Amino acid sequence: MIELIESWSDFNGEFDNLLESYTCFDFVRTRCANSILNHGGVQENVRSEFTLNNLITRICKHFIDCVVLYMKCSVFEDMQDVIAYIAYVSPELSNIYNRREYKNGIIYIDNNILELKSAYPDAYFYLAGDFNARTSNMFIPDDNINNIFQTDVDYNNDNFDMHRNNRDGERSYALGQSLIELCCTYGVHILNGRDYMMILLVMLHV
């Protein structure tokens, strides 16, 4: 799969023929008033051999700012189905929130995960994209959640120690706080954090 974030597409299907032998799934965000370009957008390109055989299908098209794919990995021995959720979250104070119920894009992801968890209780989950979330040092190397909240929390820590080099420094904002809370709720781990904005997440089970 080839994932493109902030595709700036003008209409659905604009890049359907961009890559030979690939099927393009996209989400085109409605342009803000007085905006020259159509910012945002998500694009997921999947080899057509998987889509033609219905091994990978798109689900939950009503979700905003994301593309969600269902991968039927259970057809292979000792594997389970996987939901791939590729998202773009607009930065804090973006004009896009002026016409939305919530002023925090992470909340939409949280609500969507609840819906996915109900509909696909046995699937594994993969979450990736650009969340525009500064997490600073809230997620520290030994994944000990007590270091975040300074108290005992009902969360299963994993025994790994991977050095992190998050360039956010000491800065963290509302989206970062919300992202960490989402991680705590669903047992998600941030796999990379070496840039300001790009975050890759994975949860083993919804």
Beta strands, then each sheet from edge to edge (+ up, - down):
strand 1: 2-5
strand 2: 22-27
strand 3: 42-47
strand 4: 56-59
strand 5: 66-71
strand 6: 82-88
strand 7: 124-130
strand 8: 189-192
strand 9: 198-203
sheet 1: 1+ 3- 2+
sheet 2: 4+ 5- 6+ 7+ 9- 8+
end
